[in-house]
Amino acid sequence: TYSGSEITPDFARLARERHPHIDYQTRNITDKNTIGTSEIYNYVILSGVFHQPGDVPLRRWAQYMKELLLASWDLADRGIAFNVLNHHADFYRPGNYYADLNELQIFVSKELSRFYFLDNLSPLFETTFLVYKPEHIKHHTNPNFQKYLVNDTL
């Protein structure tokens, strides 16, 4: 079962038209009042969400990105996936946000999980983060490695 959340009403309408079998809600998931108390997902996926900040100052955009990642993390019981344009690009398009991967990796490892994977295979300098909950990794880890997971918050 899939569902979607979209902050932009026009995008939510378009998503409903293209995929009428999926439940789409128009909301900002950083607003805790829009989330049900028992609402939880296996994975939360944010694709293309952080590419264009519009008129938001870049420093505020980076903070919002972190707030949205934390909110997504709270909604997931296995992990999250998200992508960003990365600052190693050899061309920059005005209006796009290019994330500092070093800063973002520090945030992910300190605030979310040490269990993450980076995919830099996109020719458009897009990086995808796959971030997993320690309990999900522990559940799927070879029993011989369990001793290395004792310090992970579960």
C-alpha positions in Angstrom: 0.0 0.0 0.0 1.3 3.4 -1.0 0.3 6.9 0.1 1.7 10.3 -0.7 2.0 13.7 1.0 2.4 16.9 -1.0 2.7 20.4 0.3 1.8 22.1 -3.0 -1.9 21.8 -3.8 -1.4 21.8 -7.6 1.1 18.9 -7.3 -1.2 16.9 -5.0 -4.0 17.4 -7.5 -1.8 16.3 -10.4 -0.6 13.2 -8.4 -4.2 12.2 -7.7 -5.1 12.5 -11.4 -2.1 10.4 -12.5 -2.4 7.8 -9.7 -6.0 7.7 -8.5 -5.5 4.4 -6.6 -3.0 6.1 -4.2 -4.1 8.2 -1.3 -2.5 11.6 -1.5 -2.8 14.2 1.2 -2.0 17.9 0.9 0.0 18.7 4.0 3.4 19.7 5.4 4.7 16.7 7.4 6.8 19.0 9.6 3.5 20.2 11.1 2.8 17.6 13.7 -0.9 18.6 13.6 -1.3 17.1 10.2 0.0 13.6 11.2 -2.1 11.0 12.8 -0.9 9.6 16.2 -0.6 6.1 14.8 0.6 7.0 11.4 3.8 5.1 10.5 5.3 3.9 7.2 8.0 1.3 6.4 9.9 3.8 4.3 9.5 7.5 3.5 10.8 8.6 0.2 11.5 12.2 -0.7 12.3 12.6 -4.4 13.1 16.0 -6.0 11.9 17.7 -2.9 15.1 19.7 -2.1 16.1 20.8 -5.6 14.4 24.2 -5.9 14.0 26.4 -2.9 12.1 29.1 -4.7 12.4 32.4 -2.8 13.5 30.8 0.4 17.0 32.0 1.5 19.5 29.1 1.2 20.4 29.0 4.9 16.7 28.7 5.8 16.3 26.1 3.0 19.0 23.9 4.4 17.4 24.2 7.9 14.0 23.2 6.4 15.5 20.3 4.6 16.8 19.0 8.0 13.4 19.6 9.6 11.7 17.6 6.8 14.3 14.8 7.1 13.7 14.5 10.9 9.9 14.5 10.4 10.3 11.8 7.7 12.5 9.8 10.0 9.9 9.9 12.8 7.3 8.5 10.3 9.4 5.6 9.1 10.0 2.3 10.9 12.6 1.0 8.5 14.2 4.0 6.8 14.1 6.9 4.5 15.4 7.7 1.0 16.0 11.2 -0.4 17.9 12.9 -3.1 19.8 16.2 -3.5 21.7 18.0 -6.1 25.3 17.9 -4.8 27.8 20.7 -4.6 30.4 18.8 -6.6 28.5 19.7 -9.8 30.5 21.1 -12.7 27.6 23.3 -13.7 25.1 25.2 -11.6 21.6 26.2 -12.7 20.2 29.3 -11.1 17.3 28.6 -8.7 18.6 25.1 -7.8 19.9 24.1 -4.4 23.2 22.2 -4.3 23.7 20.5 -1.0 27.0 20.2 0.8 27.4 16.5 1.0 29.9 16.6 3.8 27.5 18.7 6.0 24.6 16.5 5.0 26.5 13.3 5.9 27.4 14.7 9.3 23.7 15.5 9.9 22.5 12.1 8.8 25.0 10.2 10.9 24.5 12.3 14.0 20.8 12.9 13.9 19.4 9.9 12.0 21.6 6.8 11.7 25.1 5.6 11.0 23.5 3.1 8.6 23.3 5.0 5.3 24.2 4.4 1.7 25.1 7.1 -0.9 24.4 6.7 -4.6 26.2 9.2 -6.8 25.6 7.4 -10.1 23.4 10.2 -11.6 25.0 12.1 -14.4 23.2 15.2 -13.2 25.2 15.4 -9.9 22.3 14.1 -7.9 23.0 12.1 -4.8 20.5 9.7 -3.3 20.7 8.8 0.4 19.3 5.6 1.7 19.2 5.8 5.5 18.2 2.8 7.7 16.9 2.5 11.2 19.4 0.6 13.4 16.7 -1.9 14.5 16.0 -2.7 10.8 19.7 -3.3 10.2 19.9 -5.4 13.3 17.0 -7.5 12.3 18.6 -8.3 8.9 22.2 -8.6 10.0 24.1 -11.9 10.1 23.9 -13.1 13.7 27.7 -13.1 13.9 27.7 -9.3 13.6 25.1 -8.7 16.3 27.8 -7.9 18.8 28.8 -4.8 16.8 25.3 -3.3 17.1 25.1 -3.2 20.9 25.8 0.6 21.1 23.1 1.5 18.5 20.0 3.1 19.9 17.1 0.7 19.5 
